[in-house]
Amino acid sequence: MEPITIIIGIVALILGGVISFVILKSTDAAKGKSIVEDAEKEAERIKKDKLLQAKEKFIELKSQHEKSINEKNREFNKSQSRVKEKETKLNQRLGEMNRKDKDLSDLKSTLEKQKDVLSKKQEDLDENKKKQVQQLEVISQLSAEDAKNQLIETLQDEAKTEALSIIQNTIEEAKLTANQEAKKIVIQTIQRTATEHAIENAVSVFNIESDDIKGRIIGREGRNIRAFEDATGVDVIVDDTPEAIILSCFDSVRREIARLSLHKLVTDGRIHPARIEEVVQKTTKDISDEIIEIGKKTTIDLGIHGLHPELIKMVGRMRYRSSYGQNLLQHSRETANLCATMAAELGLDTKAAKRAGLLHDIGKVPEDNAETPHAILGMQLAEKYGENPEVCNAIGAHHDEVEMTSLISPLIQVCDAVSGARPGARRQILDSYISRIKELEDTALTFPGVVKSYAIQAGRELRVVVESEKVSDADANTLSFQISEKIQNDMTYPGQVKVTVIRETRAISYAK
């Protein structure tokens, strides 16, 4: 190829390359401008979006702020309303206080006026009193001081008389109590030593079908009756009493053995010394067993546990003893129940109280130590068989032989008296008791103004009902004293009688 051609070719290639570069360059510039324009548009759009978001946030915050301000304004208005309401109430109270102050001032002035009037009236009364005293001094020819001294002397004399009367009543009451205690000691001594004077408690009547049996009981030349008396230790009295044989003995247990033995002999029909000895021995064993059973049954019924066997046997023997004509076992059971009830009411040990109540007269059962008071003997027996010290003290102190050291002791003393004091519990003639009660009531009815009278507490208290129109309160006191004086002078009675006068006033009206 020719050089020029080659050069032309090269130049052509270079020009082509340049042209291509220029063309490419222009094309890139157009694309860049387009990209820039797109970016500016996107930026403008983003800017508008952010502005819109900012405006919306501002509007939202503004709304919340306005709402908070409105809420605070409402609360402030409410507070202001409450303050105004309180202020109104305070003004009202202030007005009321002002009115009350005015009313008080008016009342004070009224009272001061009335005080002046009363003061003036008091002065007038004092003046009148002074004049009346002067007139009385002129009439009585005594000064006020002399009259006062005479009145004091009269009152002193009356007080001395009344005091002497009270002292005399106290002395008489002490004498009656001393006599009563002395009689009680004598009766207890008679019963415990079993003297021949205690006839009602020392004999038993054995009824038979015919008098022919009396000869069989006596036997040939009296050998049967002598054998029976030797075996039982009981005196058999066969007299003219129809269809009856009397068994006499101070030991109630032996008397019961004799009665049962005689009943078995008469029923069997074989009466001779050998048979008598056999029946008496068997009956004695039966009675001993029965005494133990009675003691056990009594302790079970009362809920008393752990009692010594010897004490149980003594409790059973109480069944055949009496106290003032009252069965000793029944009296002890009743005392035990009363003690348990009172101990429960006072919050004390009911079991110990019931135990002491059952055993309080245990000293009356033994046949020996007759010279020892039964309360002391009972306490010694309880100590011997391991009883509680409180129970032992209660037994020994129920007749004040020893000092009381526990709260159960006075309970035993009281319940023992309650059990024996009720009407019918101990030996007493019913007709004389009713007669004394009626005499008490009739004595009260003899006084004017008395409507009804009731003797209660076995004649230890007399309640008198009077008419309120005829008897005043002052008259009631006088009437009570007069009735007690009449009873004291005209009647014979143990202890003392309490006289209570009852005066009732009623006001009645009707609604129509």
C-alpha positions as CSV (number, residue, x, y, z in Angstrom):
1,M,0.0,0.0,0.0
2,E,1.0,3.5,-0.5
3,P,2.2,5.5,2.4
4,I,-0.4,8.2,1.8
5,T,-3.0,5.7,1.8
6,I,-1.7,4.3,5.0
7,I,-1.6,7.8,6.5
8,I,-5.0,8.5,5.3
9,G,-6.1,5.3,6.8
10,I,-4.5,6.1,10.1
11,V,-5.9,9.6,10.1
12,A,-9.2,8.2,9.3
13,L,-8.9,5.8,12.1
14,I,-7.9,8.6,14.5
15,L,-10.7,10.8,13.3
16,G,-13.1,8.0,13.7
17,G,-11.9,7.5,17.2
18,V,-12.1,11.1,18.1
19,I,-15.5,11.4,16.6
20,S,-16.5,8.3,18.5
21,F,-15.1,9.8,21.7
22,V,-16.9,13.1,21.1
23,I,-20.1,11.3,20.4
24,L,-19.7,9.2,23.5
25,K,-18.9,12.2,25.6
26,S,-21.9,14.1,24.5
27,T,-24.1,11.1,25.2
28,D,-22.7,10.8,28.9
29,A,-23.3,14.5,29.5
30,A,-27.0,14.2,28.4
31,K,-27.4,11.1,30.8
32,G,-25.8,13.0,33.7
33,K,-28.0,16.0,33.2
34,S,-31.0,13.7,33.3
35,I,-29.8,12.0,36.4
36,V,-29.2,15.4,38.1
37,E,-32.7,16.5,37.2
38,D,-34.2,13.3,38.5
39,A,-32.3,13.8,41.8
40,E,-33.4,17.3,42.1
41,K,-37.0,16.3,41.6
42,E,-36.7,13.5,44.2
43,A,-35.1,15.8,46.7
44,E,-37.9,18.3,46.2
45,R,-40.5,15.6,46.7
46,I,-38.7,14.4,49.9
47,K,-38.5,18.0,51.1
48,K,-42.2,18.4,50.6
49,D,-43.0,15.1,52.4
50,K,-40.8,16.1,55.4
51,L,-42.5,19.6,55.5
52,L,-45.9,17.9,55.5
53,Q,-44.8,15.5,58.3
54,A,-43.4,18.4,60.3
55,K,-46.7,20.3,59.9
56,E,-48.7,17.3,61.0
57,K,-46.5,16.8,64.1
58,F,-46.8,20.4,64.9
59,I,-50.6,20.4,64.6
60,E,-50.7,17.2,66.8
61,L,-48.5,18.7,69.5
62,K,-50.5,21.9,69.3
63,S,-53.8,19.9,69.8
64,Q,-52.4,18.1,72.8
65,H,-51.1,21.3,74.4
66,E,-54.5,23.0,73.9
67,K,-56.2,19.9,75.4
68,S,-53.9,20.0,78.5
69,I,-54.5,23.7,78.9
70,N,-58.3,23.2,78.7
71,E,-58.1,20.4,81.3
72,K,-56.1,22.6,83.6
73,N,-58.6,25.4,83.1
74,R,-61.5,23.1,84.0
75,E,-59.7,22.0,87.2
76,F,-58.9,25.5,88.1
77,N,-62.6,26.5,87.5
78,K,-63.7,23.6,89.7
79,S,-61.3,24.6,92.5
80,Q,-62.5,28.1,92.2
81,S,-66.1,26.9,92.5
82,R,-65.2,24.9,95.6
83,V,-63.4,27.9,97.1
84,K,-66.5,30.0,96.5
85,E,-68.8,27.4,98.0
86,K,-66.6,27.1,101.1
87,E,-66.5,30.9,101.3
88,T,-70.3,30.9,101.1
89,K,-70.6,28.3,103.9
90,L,-68.2,30.1,106.1
91,N,-70.1,33.3,105.6
92,Q,-73.3,31.4,106.6
93,R,-71.7,30.0,109.7
94,L,-70.3,33.3,110.6
95,G,-73.8,34.7,110.3
96,E,-75.2,31.9,112.5
97,M,-72.4,32.5,115.1
98,N,-73.2,36.2,115.1
99,R,-76.9,35.4,115.7
100,K,-76.0,32.9,118.5
101,D,-73.7,35.5,120.1
102,K,-76.6,37.9,120.0
103,D,-78.9,35.3,121.5
104,L,-76.4,34.5,124.2
105,S,-76.0,38.1,125.0
106,D,-79.8,38.5,125.3
107,L,-80.0,35.3,127.5
108,K,-77.1,36.6,129.7
109,S,-78.9,39.8,130.2
110,T,-82.1,38.0,131.0
111,L,-80.3,35.7,133.5
112,E,-78.7,38.7,135.1
113,K,-82.1,40.3,135.5
114,Q,-83.5,37.0,137.0
115,K,-80.5,36.8,139.2
116,D,-81.2,40.2,140.6
117,V,-84.8,39.3,141.1
118,L,-83.8,36.0,142.9
119,S,-81.3,37.8,145.0
120,K,-84.0,40.2,146.0
121,K,-86.3,37.4,146.8
122,Q,-83.6,35.6,148.8
123,E,-83.1,38.7,150.8
124,D,-86.8,38.8,151.5
125,L,-86.8,35.2,152.5
126,D,-83.9,35.7,154.8
127,E,-85.6,38.6,156.4
128,N,-88.8,36.6,156.8
129,K,-86.9,33.7,158.2
130,K,-85.2,36.0,160.7
131,K,-88.5,37.4,161.7
132,Q,-90.1,33.9,162.1
133,V,-87.1,32.8,164.2
134,Q,-87.5,35.8,166.4
135,Q,-91.2,35.1,166.8
136,L,-90.5,31.4,167.6
137,E,-87.9,32.5,170.2
138,V,-90.5,34.8,171.7
139,I,-93.2,32.1,171.7
140,S,-91.0,29.3,173.0
141,Q,-88.9,31.5,175.2
142,L,-85.8,29.8,173.8
143,S,-83.1,31.1,171.6
144,A,-82.3,29.4,168.3
145,E,-79.1,28.0,169.7
146,D,-80.8,26.6,172.8
147,A,-83.5,24.9,170.6
148,K,-80.7,23.5,168.4
149,N,-78.9,22.1,171.4
150,Q,-82.1,20.5,172.7
151,L,-82.8,18.9,169.4
152,I,-79.3,17.5,169.3
153,E,-79.7,16.1,172.7
154,T,-83.0,14.4,171.8
155,L,-81.5,12.9,168.6
156,Q,-78.5,11.6,170.6
157,D,-80.8,10.0,173.1
158,E,-82.8,8.3,170.3
159,A,-79.6,7.2,168.6
160,K,-78.4,5.7,171.9
161,T,-81.7,3.9,172.4
162,E,-81.6,2.5,168.8
163,A,-78.0,1.5,169.2
164,L,-78.8,-0.3,172.4
165,S,-81.7,-2.1,170.7
166,I,-79.3,-3.2,167.9
167,I,-76.7,-4.4,170.4
168,Q,-79.4,-6.3,172.3
169,N,-80.6,-7.9,169.0
170,T,-77.1,-8.9,168.1
171,I,-76.5,-10.4,171.6
172,E,-79.8,-12.4,171.4
173,E,-78.9,-13.6,167.9
174,A,-75.5,-14.7,169.1
175,K,-77.1,-16.6,172.0
176,L,-79.6,-18.3,169.7
177,T,-76.9,-19.3,167.3
178,A,-74.8,-20.6,170.2
179,N,-77.7,-22.6,171.4
180,Q,-78.4,-24.0,168.0
181,E,-74.7,-25.1,167.5
182,A,-74.7,-26.7,170.9
183,K,-77.9,-28.7,170.1
184,K,-76.3,-29.8,166.8
185,I,-73.2,-31.0,168.6
186,V,-75.3,-32.9,171.2
187,I,-77.4,-34.6,168.5
188,Q,-74.3,-35.6,166.5
189,T,-72.7,-37.0,169.7
190,I,-75.9,-39.1,170.4
191,Q,-76.0,-40.5,166.9
192,R,-72.3,-41.3,166.7
193,T,-72.1,-42.9,170.2
194,A,-75.5,-44.6,169.6
195,T,-77.0,-44.1,173.1
196,E,-80.2,-45.7,174.1
197,H,-82.1,-42.4,173.6
198,A,-81.8,-42.6,169.8
199,I,-84.8,-44.9,169.6
200,E,-86.0,-43.9,166.2
201,N,-82.7,-44.8,164.6
202,A,-82.0,-47.9,166.7
203,V,-84.9,-50.2,166.1
204,S,-86.4,-52.1,163.2
205,V,-89.8,-53.7,163.1
206,F,-90.0,-57.2,161.5
207,N,-93.5,-58.1,160.4
208,I,-94.6,-61.7,160.6
209,E,-97.7,-63.4,159.3
210,S,-99.0,-64.9,162.6
211,D,-98.0,-64.9,166.2
212,D,-97.2,-68.6,166.0
213,I,-93.9,-67.8,164.5
214,K,-92.9,-66.0,167.6
215,G,-92.7,-69.3,169.5
216,R,-90.5,-70.9,166.8
217,I,-88.2,-67.9,166.9
218,I,-87.8,-68.1,170.7
219,G,-87.3,-71.9,170.6
220,R,-87.2,-74.4,173.3
221,E,-86.2,-72.6,176.6
222,G,-85.2,-69.6,174.4
223,R,-82.2,-71.3,172.8
224,N,-83.1,-70.0,169.3
225,I,-83.4,-66.4,170.3
226,R,-80.2,-66.5,172.4
227,A,-78.3,-68.0,169.5
228,F,-79.7,-65.4,167.1
229,E,-78.8,-62.5,169.5
230,D,-75.3,-64.0,170.0
231,A,-74.7,-64.4,166.2
232,T,-76.0,-60.9,165.2
233,G,-75.4,-58.8,168.3
234,V,-78.9,-57.5,168.0
235,D,-81.6,-57.5,170.8
236,V,-84.7,-59.3,169.7
237,I,-87.8,-58.0,171.5
238,V,-90.8,-60.3,171.4
239,D,-93.8,-58.8,173.1
240,D,-97.6,-58.6,172.8
241,T,-97.4,-56.4,169.6
242,P,-99.5,-58.4,167.1
243,E,-97.6,-59.8,164.1
244,A,-94.4,-57.9,164.8
245,I,-91.0,-58.5,166.3
246,I,-88.7,-55.6,167.2
247,L,-85.0,-55.7,166.5
248,S,-83.0,-53.2,168.6
249,C,-79.4,-52.3,167.9
250,F,-77.4,-49.1,167.6
251,D,-75.4,-50.4,164.7
252,S,-77.6,-50.1,161.7
253,V,-75.6,-52.6,159.6
254,R,-75.9,-55.3,162.2
255,R,-79.6,-54.5,162.5
256,E,-80.0,-54.9,158.8
257,I,-78.1,-58.3,158.9
258,A,-80.4,-59.4,161.7
259,R,-83.5,-58.4,159.7
260,L,-82.5,-60.2,156.6
261,S,-81.3,-63.3,158.5
262,L,-84.6,-63.5,160.4
263,H,-86.5,-63.1,157.1
264,K,-84.6,-66.0,155.5
265,L,-85.1,-68.2,158.6
266,V,-88.8,-67.5,158.8
267,T,-89.2,-68.1,155.0
268,D,-87.2,-71.3,155.1
269,G,-89.0,-72.5,158.3
270,R,-85.8,-74.3,159.7
271,I,-85.0,-72.3,162.9
272,H,-82.3,-73.9,165.1
273,P,-78.9,-72.7,166.4
274,A,-76.8,-74.3,163.7
275,R,-79.0,-73.0,160.9
276,I,-79.1,-69.5,162.6
277,E,-75.3,-69.3,162.6
278,E,-75.1,-70.4,159.0
279,V,-77.7,-67.9,157.8
280,V,-76.2,-65.1,159.8
281,Q,-72.7,-65.7,158.3
282,K,-74.1,-65.9,154.8
283,T,-76.1,-62.7,155.3
284,T,-73.1,-60.9,156.8
285,K,-71.1,-61.7,153.7
286,D,-74.0,-60.7,151.4
287,I,-74.3,-57.3,153.3
288,S,-70.6,-56.7,153.0
289,D,-70.7,-57.4,149.3
290,E,-73.8,-55.1,149.0
291,I,-72.0,-52.3,150.9
292,I,-69.1,-52.5,148.4
293,E,-71.5,-52.5,145.4
294,I,-73.4,-49.5,146.9
295,G,-70.2,-47.6,147.3
296,K,-69.0,-48.4,143.7
297,K,-72.4,-47.5,142.3
298,T,-72.4,-44.2,144.1
299,T,-69.0,-43.2,142.9
300,I,-69.9,-44.2,139.3
301,D,-73.2,-42.2,139.5
302,L,-71.3,-39.2,140.7
303,G,-68.4,-39.6,138.3
304,I,-65.8,-39.9,141.0
305,H,-62.8,-42.1,140.1
306,G,-59.7,-43.4,141.9
307,L,-61.3,-43.7,145.3
308,H,-59.5,-46.0,147.8
309,P,-61.4,-49.3,148.3
310,E,-61.7,-48.6,152.0
311,L,-63.3,-45.3,151.3
312,I,-65.7,-47.0,148.8
313,K,-66.7,-49.4,151.5
314,M,-67.3,-46.5,153.9
315,V,-69.4,-44.8,151.3
316,G,-71.5,-47.9,151.1
317,R,-71.9,-48.1,154.9
318,M,-73.4,-44.6,154.7
319,R,-76.5,-46.3,153.3
320,Y,-77.2,-47.7,156.8
321,R,-76.5,-44.5,158.8
322,S,-78.6,-41.4,159.4
323,S,-77.8,-37.8,160.2
324,Y,-80.5,-35.9,162.1
325,G,-82.9,-38.6,160.8
326,Q,-81.7,-37.9,157.2
327,N,-80.1,-40.9,155.4
328,L,-76.4,-40.2,155.4
329,L,-75.7,-41.5,151.9
330,Q,-78.5,-39.5,150.4
331,H,-77.4,-36.4,152.2
332,S,-73.8,-36.9,151.0
333,R,-74.9,-37.5,147.4
334,E,-77.0,-34.3,147.5
335,T,-74.2,-32.3,149.1
336,A,-71.8,-33.6,146.4
337,N,-74.1,-32.5,143.6
338,L,-74.7,-29.1,145.2
339,C,-71.0,-28.6,145.6
340,A,-70.3,-29.5,142.0
341,T,-73.0,-27.0,140.8
342,M,-71.7,-24.2,143.0
343,A,-68.0,-24.9,142.1
344,A,-69.0,-24.7,138.4
345,E,-70.7,-21.4,138.9
346,L,-67.6,-20.0,140.8
347,G,-65.1,-21.5,138.3
348,L,-63.6,-23.9,140.8
349,D,-62.5,-27.6,140.5
350,T,-65.9,-29.4,140.2
351,K,-64.4,-32.9,140.6
352,A,-62.6,-32.0,143.9
353,A,-65.7,-30.3,145.2
354,K,-67.9,-33.3,144.4
355,R,-65.3,-35.6,145.9
356,A,-65.2,-33.5,149.1
357,G,-69.0,-33.3,149.2
358,L,-69.4,-37.1,149.1
359,L,-66.7,-37.7,151.8
360,H,-67.5,-34.8,154.1
361,D,-69.4,-37.0,156.6
362,I,-67.2,-40.1,156.2
363,G,-66.2,-39.7,159.9
364,K,-69.6,-40.7,161.0
365,V,-69.3,-44.3,159.6
366,P,-66.4,-45.9,161.6
367,E,-67.4,-47.6,164.9
368,D,-64.2,-46.7,166.8
369,N,-62.8,-43.2,167.7
370,A,-66.2,-42.1,169.0
371,E,-64.6,-39.3,171.0
372,T,-63.0,-37.6,168.0
373,P,-65.3,-35.1,166.1
374,H,-66.5,-36.7,162.9
375,A,-65.1,-33.9,160.7
376,I,-61.6,-34.4,162.2
377,L,-61.9,-38.2,162.0
378,G,-63.1,-37.9,158.3
379,M,-60.1,-35.7,157.5
380,Q,-57.7,-38.2,159.1
381,L,-59.2,-41.0,157.1
382,A,-59.0,-39.1,153.9
383,E,-55.4,-38.2,154.5
384,K,-54.7,-41.9,155.4
385,Y,-56.1,-43.1,152.1
386,G,-54.3,-40.5,149.9
387,E,-56.9,-37.9,149.2
388,N,-56.0,-34.4,147.9
389,P,-55.0,-31.9,150.7
390,E,-57.8,-29.5,149.5
391,V,-60.4,-32.3,149.9
392,C,-59.0,-33.3,153.3
393,N,-59.2,-29.7,154.5
394,A,-62.7,-29.3,153.3
395,I,-63.8,-32.4,155.2
396,G,-62.1,-31.3,158.4
397,A,-63.3,-27.6,158.2
398,H,-67.0,-28.1,157.3
399,H,-67.8,-27.7,161.0
400,D,-65.0,-25.2,161.7
401,E,-62.9,-27.7,163.6
402,V,-59.8,-26.7,161.5
403,E,-59.0,-23.5,159.6
404,M,-60.1,-23.3,156.0
405,T,-57.2,-23.2,153.5
406,S,-59.0,-23.5,150.2
407,L,-62.1,-22.1,148.4
408,I,-63.7,-25.6,148.3
409,S,-63.9,-25.7,152.2
410,P,-66.6,-23.0,152.6
411,L,-68.6,-24.6,149.7
412,I,-68.8,-27.9,151.6
413,Q,-70.0,-26.1,154.7
414,V,-72.6,-24.2,152.8
415,C,-73.9,-27.1,150.8
416,D,-74.0,-29.3,153.9
417,A,-76.3,-26.7,155.5
418,V,-78.4,-26.4,152.4
419,S,-79.0,-30.1,152.1
420,G,-80.0,-30.4,155.8
421,A,-81.9,-27.2,156.1
422,R,-84.7,-27.7,153.6
423,P,-88.1,-28.7,155.1
424,G,-88.6,-32.4,155.3
425,A,-84.9,-33.3,154.8
426,R,-84.4,-33.9,158.5
427,R,-86.5,-35.0,161.5
428,Q,-89.2,-32.4,162.1
429,I,-92.8,-32.6,163.0
430,L,-94.7,-31.4,159.9
431,D,-97.7,-30.1,161.9
432,S,-95.5,-27.9,164.1
433,Y,-93.7,-26.6,161.0
434,I,-96.9,-25.6,159.2
435,S,-98.3,-24.1,162.4
436,R,-95.2,-21.9,162.8
437,I,-95.4,-20.8,159.2
438,K,-99.1,-19.9,159.6
439,E,-98.4,-18.1,162.9
440,L,-95.8,-16.0,161.2
441,E,-98.2,-14.9,158.4
442,D,-101.1,-14.3,160.8
443,T,-98.8,-12.1,163.0
444,A,-98.1,-9.8,160.1
445,L,-101.8,-9.6,159.1
446,T,-102.7,-8.2,162.5
447,F,-101.1,-4.8,161.6
448,P,-103.1,-2.1,159.8
449,G,-102.4,-1.6,156.1
450,V,-101.1,-5.2,155.5
451,V,-102.7,-6.8,152.5
452,K,-100.8,-10.1,152.3
453,S,-98.0,-11.9,154.0
454,Y,-95.8,-14.8,152.8
455,A,-93.4,-16.9,155.0
456,I,-90.6,-18.2,152.8
457,Q,-87.2,-19.9,153.2
458,A,-88.7,-22.4,155.6
459,G,-89.9,-19.6,157.9
460,R,-86.6,-17.7,157.9
461,E,-88.0,-14.8,155.9
462,L,-91.4,-13.0,156.1
463,R,-92.5,-10.8,153.2
464,V,-95.3,-8.4,153.9
465,V,-97.3,-6.6,151.1
466,V,-98.9,-3.3,152.3
467,E,-101.4,-0.8,150.7
468,S,-99.5,2.1,149.3
469,E,-102.4,4.5,150.1
470,K,-102.4,3.6,153.8
471,V,-98.7,3.0,154.4
472,S,-96.0,5.5,153.4
473,D,-92.3,4.8,152.9
474,A,-91.5,6.0,156.4
475,D,-94.3,3.9,157.8
476,A,-93.0,0.9,156.0
477,N,-89.7,1.0,157.9
478,T,-91.6,1.4,161.2
479,L,-94.0,-1.4,160.3
480,S,-91.1,-3.7,159.5
481,F,-89.5,-3.0,162.9
482,Q,-92.9,-3.4,164.8
483,I,-93.5,-6.8,163.1
484,S,-90.0,-8.1,163.9
485,E,-90.5,-7.0,167.5
486,K,-93.8,-8.8,167.8
487,I,-92.4,-12.0,166.3
488,Q,-89.4,-11.8,168.7
489,N,-91.7,-11.3,171.7
490,D,-94.5,-13.7,170.9
491,M,-93.0,-16.6,169.0
492,T,-90.3,-19.3,169.5
493,Y,-88.2,-20.0,166.5
494,P,-84.7,-21.2,165.6
495,G,-82.2,-18.7,164.2
496,Q,-83.6,-15.4,163.0
497,V,-86.5,-14.2,160.9
498,K,-86.0,-11.5,158.2
499,V,-89.0,-9.2,157.8
500,T,-89.4,-7.5,154.4
501,V,-92.2,-4.9,153.9
502,I,-93.1,-4.4,150.2
503,R,-94.9,-1.2,149.2
504,E,-95.8,-0.7,145.6
505,T,-97.1,2.5,143.9
506,R,-98.8,2.4,140.5
507,A,-99.8,5.3,138.2
508,I,-102.5,4.2,135.7
509,S,-104.0,6.3,133.0
510,Y,-106.0,5.5,129.9
511,A,-105.7,6.9,126.3
512,K,-109.1,7.3,124.6
